Amino acid sequence: MVEYRTVRIPEELVKTVKKIMKKRDNLAYRSHSEFIIDAVRRRVEDLMNSEYDLEKDH
């Protein structure tokens, strides 16, 4: 089972996400939360796949 945490996101960002989802109804997201989770996941993947070495930070 997946566990979730609460993350505070600026209201303006949430409004922007909702506006995008409304204008682009072909997106496969069921909610703005799903959109935001996917956006964070993609950013993390980008950083993990870049030359940036996370081990150097610790």
PQR file of N, CA, C, O and H, with PARSE charges and radii, in Angstrom:
ATOM      1  N   MET A   1       0.841  -1.187   0.000 -0.4000 1.5000
ATOM      2  CA  MET A   1       0.000   0.000   0.000 -0.0000 2.0000
ATOM      3  C   MET A   1       0.882   1.245   0.000  0.5500 1.7000
ATOM      4  O   MET A   1       1.861   1.323   0.743 -0.5500 1.4000
ATOM      5  N   VAL A   2       0.535   2.201  -0.825 -0.4000 1.5000
ATOM      6  CA  VAL A   2       1.285   3.443  -0.931 -0.0000 2.0000
ATOM      7  C   VAL A   2       0.905   4.357   0.225  0.5500 1.7000
ATOM      8  O   VAL A   2      -0.275   4.531   0.530 -0.5500 1.4000
ATOM      9  H   VAL A   2      -0.259   2.138  -1.428  0.4000 1.0000
ATOM     10  N   GLU A   3       1.905   4.935   0.859 -0.4000 1.5000
ATOM     11  CA  GLU A   3       1.658   5.918   1.918 -0.0000 2.0000
ATOM     12  C   GLU A   3       1.832   7.317   1.337  0.5500 1.7000
ATOM     13  O   GLU A   3       2.644   7.526   0.437 -0.5500 1.4000
ATOM     14  H   GLU A   3       2.863   4.794   0.611  0.4000 1.0000
ATOM     15  N   TYR A   4       1.072   8.263   1.852 -0.4000 1.5000
ATOM     16  CA  TYR A   4       1.119   9.635   1.356 -0.0000 2.0000
ATOM     17  C   TYR A   4       1.480  10.592   2.475  0.5500 1.7000
ATOM     18  O   TYR A   4       1.252  10.313   3.652 -0.5500 1.4000
ATOM     19  H   TYR A   4       0.412   8.093   2.584  0.4000 1.0000
ATOM     20  N   ARG A   5       2.052  11.735   2.086 -0.4000 1.5000
ATOM     21  CA  ARG A   5       2.352  12.824   3.011 -0.0000 2.0000
ATOM     22  C   ARG A   5       1.648  14.067   2.503  0.5500 1.7000
ATOM     23  O   ARG A   5       1.365  14.194   1.312 -0.5500 1.4000
ATOM     24  H   ARG A   5       2.237  11.962   1.130  0.4000 1.0000
ATOM     25  N   THR A   6       1.376  14.961   3.398 -0.4000 1.5000
ATOM     26  CA  THR A   6       0.786  16.238   3.027 -0.0000 2.0000
ATOM     27  C   THR A   6       1.903  17.223   2.724  0.5500 1.7000
ATOM     28  O   THR A   6       2.857  17.359   3.490 -0.5500 1.4000
ATOM     29  H   THR A   6       1.606  14.858   4.366  0.4000 1.0000
ATOM     30  N   VAL A   7       1.768  17.906   1.595 -0.4000 1.5000
ATOM     31  CA  VAL A   7       2.746  18.914   1.189 -0.0000 2.0000
ATOM     32  C   VAL A   7       1.982  20.198   0.900  0.5500 1.7000
ATOM     33  O   VAL A   7       0.969  20.187   0.200 -0.5500 1.4000
ATOM     34  H   VAL A   7       0.993  17.796   0.973  0.4000 1.0000
ATOM     35  N   ARG A   8       2.472  21.289   1.438 -0.4000 1.5000
ATOM     36  CA  ARG A   8       1.816  22.578   1.206 -0.0000 2.0000
ATOM     37  C   ARG A   8       2.283  23.135  -0.138  0.5500 1.7000
ATOM     38  O   ARG A   8       3.480  23.208  -0.417 -0.5500 1.4000
ATOM     39  H   ARG A   8       3.295  21.298   2.006  0.4000 1.0000
ATOM     40  N   ILE A   9       1.317  23.521  -0.957 -0.4000 1.5000
ATOM     41  CA  ILE A   9       1.592  24.059  -2.285 -0.0000 2.0000
ATOM     42  C   ILE A   9       0.881  25.401  -2.385  0.5500 1.7000
ATOM     43  O   ILE A   9      -0.278  25.519  -1.989 -0.5500 1.4000
ATOM     44  H   ILE A   9       0.345  23.461  -0.731  0.4000 1.0000
ATOM     45  N   PRO A  10       1.568  26.415  -2.912 -0.5600 1.5000
ATOM     46  CA  PRO A  10       0.926  27.726  -3.036  0.2800 2.0000
ATOM     47  C   PRO A  10      -0.381  27.643  -3.834  0.5500 1.7000
ATOM     48  O   PRO A  10      -0.458  26.955  -4.852 -0.5500 1.4000
ATOM     49  N   GLU A  11      -1.384  28.342  -3.362 -0.4000 1.5000
ATOM     50  CA  GLU A  11      -2.708  28.317  -3.986 -0.0000 2.0000
ATOM     51  C   GLU A  11      -2.651  28.715  -5.458  0.5500 1.7000
ATOM     52  O   GLU A  11      -3.360  28.134  -6.280 -0.5500 1.4000
ATOM     53  H   GLU A  11      -1.322  28.900  -2.535  0.4000 1.0000
ATOM     54  N   GLU A  12      -1.826  29.688  -5.797 -0.4000 1.5000
ATOM     55  CA  GLU A  12      -1.715  30.122  -7.193 -0.0000 2.0000
ATOM     56  C   GLU A  12      -1.232  28.986  -8.090  0.5500 1.7000
ATOM     57  O   GLU A  12      -1.691  28.860  -9.225 -0.5500 1.4000
ATOM     58  H   GLU A  12      -1.251  30.160  -5.129  0.4000 1.0000
ATOM     59  N   LEU A  13      -0.325  28.168  -7.602 -0.4000 1.5000
ATOM     60  CA  LEU A  13       0.165  27.033  -8.383 -0.0000 2.0000
ATOM     61  C   LEU A  13      -0.953  26.012  -8.593  0.5500 1.7000
ATOM     62  O   LEU A  13      -1.106  25.475  -9.690 -0.5500 1.4000
ATOM     63  H   LEU A  13       0.048  28.271  -6.680  0.4000 1.0000
ATOM     64  N   VAL A  14      -1.717  25.750  -7.565 -0.4000 1.5000
ATOM     65  CA  VAL A  14      -2.848  24.821  -7.683 -0.0000 2.0000
ATOM     66  C   VAL A  14      -3.865  25.365  -8.691  0.5500 1.7000
ATOM     67  O   VAL A  14      -4.387  24.609  -9.510 -0.5500 1.4000
ATOM     68  H   VAL A  14      -1.592  26.187  -6.674  0.4000 1.0000
ATOM     69  N   LYS A  15      -4.146  26.655  -8.637 -0.4000 1.5000
ATOM     70  CA  LYS A  15      -5.083  27.264  -9.587 -0.0000 2.0000
ATOM     71  C   LYS A  15      -4.574  27.124 -11.016  0.5500 1.7000
ATOM     72  O   LYS A  15      -5.352  26.851 -11.930 -0.5500 1.4000
ATOM     73  H   LYS A  15      -3.722  27.269  -7.971  0.4000 1.0000
ATOM     74  N   THR A  16      -3.277  27.309 -11.212 -0.4000 1.5000
ATOM     75  CA  THR A  16      -2.685  27.165 -12.540 -0.0000 2.0000
ATOM     76  C   THR A  16      -2.819  25.734 -13.037  0.5500 1.7000
ATOM     77  O   THR A  16      -3.168  25.505 -14.195 -0.5500 1.4000
ATOM     78  H   THR A  16      -2.644  27.531 -10.470  0.4000 1.0000
ATOM     79  N   VAL A  17      -2.545  24.781 -12.175 -0.4000 1.5000
ATOM     80  CA  VAL A  17      -2.681  23.368 -12.544 -0.0000 2.0000
ATOM     81  C   VAL A  17      -4.126  23.067 -12.938  0.5500 1.7000
ATOM     82  O   VAL A  17      -4.368  22.414 -13.953 -0.5500 1.4000
ATOM     83  H   VAL A  17      -2.261  24.967 -11.234  0.4000 1.0000
ATOM     84  N   LYS A  18      -5.073  23.531 -12.152 -0.4000 1.5000
ATOM     85  CA  LYS A  18      -6.486  23.293 -12.452 -0.0000 2.0000
ATOM     86  C   LYS A  18      -6.884  23.930 -13.783  0.5500 1.7000
ATOM     87  O   LYS A  18      -7.663  23.356 -14.544 -0.5500 1.4000
ATOM     88  H   LYS A  18      -4.877  24.061 -11.328  0.4000 1.0000
ATOM     89  N   LYS A  19      -6.346  25.123 -14.060 -0.4000 1.5000
ATOM     90  CA  LYS A  19      -6.639  25.812 -15.317 -0.0000 2.0000
ATOM     91  C   LYS A  19      -6.097  25.008 -16.501  0.5500 1.7000
ATOM     92  O   LYS A  19      -6.779  24.857 -17.515 -0.5500 1.4000
ATOM     93  H   LYS A  19      -5.713  25.590 -13.442  0.4000 1.0000
ATOM     94  N   ILE A  20      -4.882  24.497 -16.374 -0.4000 1.5000
ATOM     95  CA  ILE A  20      -4.289  23.661 -17.425 -0.0000 2.0000
ATOM     96  C   ILE A  20      -5.156  22.428 -17.661  0.5500 1.7000
ATOM     97  O   ILE A  20      -5.450  22.075 -18.803 -0.5500 1.4000
ATOM     98  H   ILE A  20      -4.328  24.619 -15.550  0.4000 1.0000
ATOM     99  N   MET A  21      -5.557  21.784 -16.581 -0.4000 1.5000
ATOM    100  CA  MET A  21      -6.359  20.567 -16.705 -0.0000 2.0000
ATOM    101  C   MET A  21      -7.713  20.849 -17.360  0.5500 1.7000
ATOM    102  O   MET A  21      -8.221  20.024 -18.119 -0.5500 1.4000
ATOM    103  H   MET A  21      -5.317  22.070 -15.654  0.4000 1.0000
ATOM    104  N   LYS A  22      -8.287  22.000 -17.071 -0.4000 1.5000
ATOM    105  CA  LYS A  22      -9.582  22.359 -17.656 -0.0000 2.0000
ATOM    106  C   LYS A  22      -9.446  22.627 -19.156  0.5500 1.7000
ATOM    107  O   LYS A  22     -10.289  22.206 -19.948 -0.5500 1.4000
ATOM    108  H   LYS A  22      -7.874  22.670 -16.455  0.4000 1.0000
ATOM    109  N   LYS A  23      -8.375  23.334 -19.539 -0.4000 1.5000
ATOM    110  CA  LYS A  23      -8.169  23.672 -20.945 -0.0000 2.0000
ATOM    111  C   LYS A  23      -7.734  22.463 -21.767  0.5500 1.7000
ATOM    112  O   LYS A  23      -8.050  22.365 -22.953 -0.5500 1.4000
ATOM    113  H   LYS A  23      -7.690  23.676 -18.896  0.4000 1.0000
ATOM    114  N   ARG A  24      -7.015  21.552 -21.139 -0.4000 1.5000
ATOM    115  CA  ARG A  24      -6.499  20.377 -21.853 -0.0000 2.0000
ATOM    116  C   ARG A  24      -7.151  19.125 -21.279  0.5500 1.7000
ATOM    117  O   ARG A  24      -6.530  18.354 -20.547 -0.5500 1.4000
ATOM    118  H   ARG A  24      -6.759  21.632 -20.175  0.4000 1.0000
ATOM    119  N   ASP A  25      -8.404  18.949 -21.629 -0.4000 1.5000
ATOM    120  CA  ASP A  25      -9.157  17.830 -21.062 -0.0000 2.0000
ATOM    121  C   ASP A  25      -8.722  16.465 -21.589  0.5500 1.7000
ATOM    122  O   ASP A  25      -9.254  15.439 -21.167 -0.5500 1.4000
ATOM    123  H   ASP A  25      -8.908  19.576 -22.223  0.4000 1.0000
ATOM    124  N   ASN A  26      -7.759  16.450 -22.509 -0.4000 1.5000
ATOM    125  CA  ASN A  26      -7.231  15.181 -23.005 -0.0000 2.0000
ATOM    126  C   ASN A  26      -6.159  14.600 -22.076  0.5500 1.7000
ATOM    127  O   ASN A  26      -5.674  13.491 -22.304 -0.5500 1.4000
ATOM    128  H   ASN A  26      -7.327  17.285 -22.851  0.4000 1.0000
ATOM    129  N   LEU A  27      -5.794  15.338 -21.041 -0.4000 1.5000
ATOM    130  CA  LEU A  27      -4.824  14.824 -20.076 -0.0000 2.0000
ATOM    131  C   LEU A  27      -5.480  13.711 -19.265  0.5500 1.7000
ATOM    132  O   LEU A  27      -6.680  13.754 -18.994 -0.5500 1.4000
ATOM    133  H   LEU A  27      -6.187  16.238 -20.855  0.4000 1.0000
ATOM    134  N   ALA A  28      -4.699  12.735 -18.889 -0.4000 1.5000
ATOM    135  CA  ALA A  28      -5.255  11.536 -18.241 -0.0000 2.0000
ATOM    136  C   ALA A  28      -5.335  11.639 -16.718  0.5500 1.7000
ATOM    137  O   ALA A  28      -5.497  10.623 -16.042 -0.5500 1.4000
ATOM    138  H   ALA A  28      -3.724  12.700 -19.110  0.4000 1.0000
ATOM    139  N   TYR A  29      -5.224  12.832 -16.178 -0.4000 1.5000
ATOM    140  CA  TYR A  29      -5.238  12.992 -14.722 -0.0000 2.0000
ATOM    141  C   TYR A  29      -6.672  13.060 -14.205  0.5500 1.7000
ATOM    142  O   TYR A  29      -7.527  13.718 -14.797 -0.5500 1.4000
ATOM    143  H   TYR A  29      -5.092  13.657 -16.727  0.4000 1.0000
ATOM    144  N   ARG A  30      -6.921  12.375 -13.099 -0.4000 1.5000
ATOM    145  CA  ARG A  30      -8.253  12.389 -12.489 -0.0000 2.0000
ATOM    146  C   ARG A  30      -8.417  13.542 -11.511  0.5500 1.7000
ATOM    147  O   ARG A  30      -9.538  13.925 -11.177 -0.5500 1.4000
ATOM    148  H   ARG A  30      -6.227  11.841 -12.617  0.4000 1.0000
ATOM    149  N   SER A  31      -7.293  14.099 -11.051 -0.4000 1.5000
ATOM    150  CA  SER A  31      -7.354  15.193 -10.075 -0.0000 2.0000
ATOM    151  C   SER A  31      -6.090  16.033 -10.180  0.5500 1.7000
ATOM    152  O   SER A  31      -5.097  15.618 -10.779 -0.5500 1.4000
ATOM    153  H   SER A  31      -6.382  13.788 -11.323  0.4000 1.0000
ATOM    154  N   HIS A  32      -6.146  17.226  -9.584 -0.4000 1.5000
ATOM    155  CA  HIS A  32      -4.952  18.065  -9.586 -0.0000 2.0000
ATOM    156  C   HIS A  32      -3.853  17.422  -8.746  0.5500 1.7000
ATOM    157  O   HIS A  32      -2.670  17.620  -9.021 -0.5500 1.4000
ATOM    158  H   HIS A  32      -6.953  17.562  -9.098  0.4000 1.0000
ATOM    159  N   SER A  33      -4.224  16.667  -7.744 -0.4000 1.5000
ATOM    160  CA  SER A  33      -3.215  15.969  -6.934 -0.0000 2.0000
ATOM    161  C   SER A  33      -2.438  14.971  -7.784  0.5500 1.7000
ATOM    162  O   SER A  33      -1.217  14.867  -7.670 -0.5500 1.4000
ATOM    163  H   SER A  33      -5.186  16.506  -7.521  0.4000 1.0000
ATOM    164  N   GLU A  34      -3.143  14.246  -8.628 -0.4000 1.5000
ATOM    165  CA  GLU A  34      -2.497  13.283  -9.515 -0.0000 2.0000
ATOM    166  C   GLU A  34      -1.533  13.997 -10.471  0.5500 1.7000
ATOM    167  O   GLU A  34      -0.432  13.512 -10.728 -0.5500 1.4000
ATOM    168  H   GLU A  34      -4.135  14.331  -8.721  0.4000 1.0000
ATOM    169  N   PHE A  35      -1.952  15.138 -10.987 -0.4000 1.5000
ATOM    170  CA  PHE A  35      -1.108  15.944 -11.874 -0.0000 2.0000
ATOM    171  C   PHE A  35       0.173  16.355 -11.156  0.5500 1.7000
ATOM    172  O   PHE A  35       1.267  16.221 -11.704 -0.5500 1.4000
ATOM    173  H   PHE A  35      -2.847  15.532 -10.778  0.4000 1.0000
ATOM    174  N   ILE A  36       0.038  16.851  -9.939 -0.4000 1.5000
ATOM    175  CA  ILE A  36       1.185  17.338  -9.168 -0.0000 2.0000
ATOM    176  C   ILE A  36       2.122  16.191  -8.798  0.5500 1.7000
ATOM    177  O   ILE A  36       3.341  16.353  -8.854 -0.5500 1.4000
ATOM    178  H   ILE A  36      -0.851  16.960  -9.494  0.4000 1.0000
ATOM    179  N   ILE A  37       1.578  15.044  -8.423 -0.4000 1.5000
ATOM    180  CA  ILE A  37       2.416  13.879  -8.120 -0.0000 2.0000
ATOM    181  C   ILE A  37       3.234  13.498  -9.347  0.5500 1.7000
ATOM    182  O   ILE A  37       4.429  13.221  -9.236 -0.5500 1.4000
ATOM    183  H   ILE A  37       0.588  14.913  -8.377  0.4000 1.0000
ATOM    184  N   ASP A  38       2.597  13.482 -10.515 -0.4000 1.5000
ATOM    185  CA  ASP A  38       3.309  13.142 -11.748 -0.0000 2.0000
ATOM    186  C   ASP A  38       4.385  14.172 -12.069  0.5500 1.7000
ATOM    187  O   ASP A  38       5.484  13.808 -12.488 -0.5500 1.4000
ATOM    188  H   ASP A  38       1.627  13.707 -10.605  0.4000 1.0000
ATOM    189  N   ALA A  39       4.083  15.449 -11.877 -0.4000 1.5000
ATOM    190  CA  ALA A  39       5.062  16.505 -12.146 -0.0000 2.0000
ATOM    191  C   ALA A  39       6.285  16.365 -11.243  0.5500 1.7000
ATOM    192  O   ALA A  39       7.418  16.507 -11.703 -0.5500 1.4000
ATOM    193  H   ALA A  39       3.191  15.745 -11.536  0.4000 1.0000
ATOM    194  N   VAL A  40       6.061  16.092  -9.978 -0.4000 1.5000
ATOM    195  CA  VAL A  40       7.174  15.913  -9.036 -0.0000 2.0000
ATOM    196  C   VAL A  40       7.976  14.674  -9.413  0.5500 1.7000
ATOM    197  O   VAL A  40       9.206  14.708  -9.423 -0.5500 1.4000
ATOM    198  H   VAL A  40       5.140  15.977  -9.604  0.4000 1.0000
ATOM    199  N   ARG A  41       7.287  13.583  -9.723 -0.4000 1.5000
ATOM    200  CA  ARG A  41       7.964  12.343 -10.113 -0.0000 2.0000
ATOM    201  C   ARG A  41       8.862  12.566 -11.335  0.5500 1.7000
ATOM    202  O   ARG A  41      10.005  12.110 -11.365 -0.5500 1.4000
ATOM    203  H   ARG A  41       6.287  13.555  -9.715  0.4000 1.0000
ATOM    204  N   ARG A  42       8.332  13.273 -12.341 -0.4000 1.5000
ATOM    205  CA  ARG A  42       9.117  13.532 -13.555 -0.0000 2.0000
ATOM    206  C   ARG A  42      10.350  14.386 -13.252  0.5500 1.7000
ATOM    207  O   ARG A  42      11.426  14.138 -13.797 -0.5500 1.4000
ATOM    208  H   ARG A  42       7.404  13.644 -12.316  0.4000 1.0000
ATOM    209  N   ARG A  43      10.200  15.370 -12.400 -0.4000 1.5000
ATOM    210  CA  ARG A  43      11.341  16.230 -12.040 -0.0000 2.0000
ATOM    211  C   ARG A  43      12.399  15.427 -11.299  0.5500 1.7000
ATOM    212  O   ARG A  43      13.591  15.575 -11.566 -0.5500 1.4000
ATOM    213  H   ARG A  43       9.326  15.571 -11.957  0.4000 1.0000
ATOM    214  N   VAL A  44      11.973  14.583 -10.376 -0.4000 1.5000
ATOM    215  CA  VAL A  44      12.914  13.739  -9.634 -0.0000 2.0000
ATOM    216  C   VAL A  44      13.637  12.804 -10.601  0.5500 1.7000
ATOM    217  O   VAL A  44      14.851  12.634 -10.499 -0.5500 1.4000
ATOM    218  H   VAL A  44      11.004  14.463 -10.159  0.4000 1.0000
ATOM    219  N   GLU A  45      12.908  12.198 -11.535 -0.4000 1.5000
ATOM    220  CA  GLU A  45      13.536  11.320 -12.521 -0.0000 2.0000
ATOM    221  C   GLU A  45      14.556  12.076 -13.356  0.5500 1.7000
ATOM    222  O   GLU A  45      15.644  11.564 -13.620 -0.5500 1.4000
ATOM    223  H   GLU A  45      11.921  12.336 -11.617  0.4000 1.0000
ATOM    224  N   ASP A  46      14.213  13.294 -13.776 -0.4000 1.5000
ATOM    225  CA  ASP A  46      15.152  14.118 -14.549 -0.0000 2.0000
ATOM    226  C   ASP A  46      16.443  14.346 -13.771  0.5500 1.7000
ATOM    227  O   ASP A  46      17.537  14.201 -14.317 -0.5500 1.4000
ATOM    228  H   ASP A  46      13.329  13.710 -13.562  0.4000 1.0000
ATOM    229  N   LEU A  47      16.314  14.696 -12.518 -0.4000 1.5000
ATOM    230  CA  LEU A  47      17.499  14.949 -11.700 -0.0000 2.0000
ATOM    231  C   LEU A  47      18.305  13.675 -11.473  0.5500 1.7000
ATOM    232  O   LEU A  47      19.535  13.703 -11.500 -0.5500 1.4000
ATOM    233  H   LEU A  47      15.425  14.813 -12.075  0.4000 1.0000
ATOM    234  N   MET A  48      17.625  12.571 -11.251 -0.4000 1.5000
ATOM    235  CA  MET A  48      18.313  11.304 -11.020 -0.0000 2.0000
ATOM    236  C   MET A  48      19.037  10.830 -12.281  0.5500 1.7000
ATOM    237  O   MET A  48      20.080  10.180 -12.192 -0.5500 1.4000
ATOM    238  H   MET A  48      16.625  12.548 -11.228  0.4000 1.0000
ATOM    239  N   ASN A  49      18.490  11.150 -13.445 -0.4000 1.5000
ATOM    240  CA  ASN A  49      19.085  10.719 -14.709 -0.0000 2.0000
ATOM    241  C   ASN A  49      20.132  11.687 -15.244  0.5500 1.7000
ATOM    242  O   ASN A  49      20.835  11.376 -16.206 -0.5500 1.4000
ATOM    243  H   ASN A  49      17.644  11.678 -13.517  0.4000 1.0000
ATOM    244  N   SER A  50      20.237  12.850 -14.628 -0.4000 1.5000
ATOM    245  CA  SER A  50      21.229  13.824 -15.081 -0.0000 2.0000
ATOM    246  C   SER A  50      22.594  13.455 -14.520  0.5500 1.7000
ATOM    247  O   SER A  50      22.727  12.473 -13.790 -0.5500 1.4000
ATOM    248  H   SER A  50      19.667  13.102 -13.846  0.4000 1.0000
ATOM    249  N   GLU A  51      23.582  14.224 -14.855 -0.4000 1.5000
ATOM    250  CA  GLU A  51      24.934  13.962 -14.361 -0.0000 2.0000
ATOM    251  C   GLU A  51      25.092  14.347 -12.903  0.5500 1.7000
ATOM    252  O   GLU A  51      26.122  14.067 -12.291 -0.5500 1.4000
ATOM    253  H   GLU A  51      23.473  15.022 -15.448  0.4000 1.0000
ATOM    254  N   TYR A  52      24.084  14.981 -12.349 -0.4000 1.5000
ATOM    255  CA  TYR A  52      24.112  15.390 -10.953 -0.0000 2.0000
ATOM    256  C   TYR A  52      24.221  14.155 -10.073  0.5500 1.7000
ATOM    257  O   TYR A  52      23.401  13.244 -10.183 -0.5500 1.4000
ATOM    258  H   TYR A  52      23.247  15.209 -12.846  0.4000 1.0000
ATOM    259  N   ASP A  53      25.216  14.114  -9.208 -0.4000 1.5000
ATOM    260  CA  ASP A  53      25.449  12.957  -8.347 -0.0000 2.0000
ATOM    261  C   ASP A  53      24.937  13.249  -6.944  0.5500 1.7000
ATOM    262  O   ASP A  53      25.538  14.033  -6.209 -0.5500 1.4000
ATOM    263  H   ASP A  53      25.882  14.855  -9.118  0.4000 1.0000
ATOM    264  N   LEU A  54      23.842  12.628  -6.578 -0.4000 1.5000
ATOM    265  CA  LEU A  54      23.241  12.863  -5.263 -0.0000 2.0000
ATOM    266  C   LEU A  54      24.154  12.434  -4.124  0.5500 1.7000
ATOM    267  O   LEU A  54      24.076  12.992  -3.030 -0.5500 1.4000
ATOM    268  H   LEU A  54      23.354  11.991  -7.175  0.4000 1.0000
ATOM    269  N   GLU A  55      25.010  11.460  -4.361 -0.4000 1.5000
ATOM    270  CA  GLU A  55      25.900  10.963  -3.308 -0.0000 2.0000
ATOM    271  C   GLU A  55      26.907  12.024  -2.870  0.5500 1.7000
ATOM    272  O   GLU A  55      27.379  11.982  -1.734 -0.5500 1.4000
ATOM    273  H   GLU A  55      25.073  11.007  -5.250  0.4000 1.0000
ATOM    274  N   LYS A  56      27.242  12.962  -3.729 -0.4000 1.5000
ATOM    275  CA  LYS A  56      28.225  13.991  -3.389 -0.0000 2.0000
ATOM    276  C   LYS A  56      27.696  14.954  -2.335  0.5500 1.7000
ATOM    277  O   LYS A  56      28.474  15.610  -1.642 -0.5500 1.4000
ATOM    278  H   LYS A  56      26.859  12.996  -4.652  0.4000 1.0000
ATOM    279  N   ASP A  57      26.381  15.038  -2.213 -0.4000 1.5000
ATOM    280  CA  ASP A  57      25.783  15.962  -1.249 -0.0000 2.0000
ATOM    281  C   ASP A  57      25.838  15.444   0.179  0.5500 1.7000
ATOM    282  O   ASP A  57      25.640  16.219   1.114 -0.5500 1.4000
ATOM    283  H   ASP A  57      25.750  14.505  -2.776  0.4000 1.0000
ATOM    284  N   HIS A  58      26.099  14.171   0.373 -0.4000 1.5000
ATOM    285  CA  HIS A  58      26.050  13.607   1.721 -0.0000 2.0000
ATOM    286  C   HIS A  58      27.379  13.086   2.151  0.5500 1.7000
ATOM    287  O   HIS A  58      27.512  12.577   3.263 -0.5500 1.4000
ATOM    288  H   HIS A  58      26.260  13.541  -0.387  0.4000 1.0000
TER
END
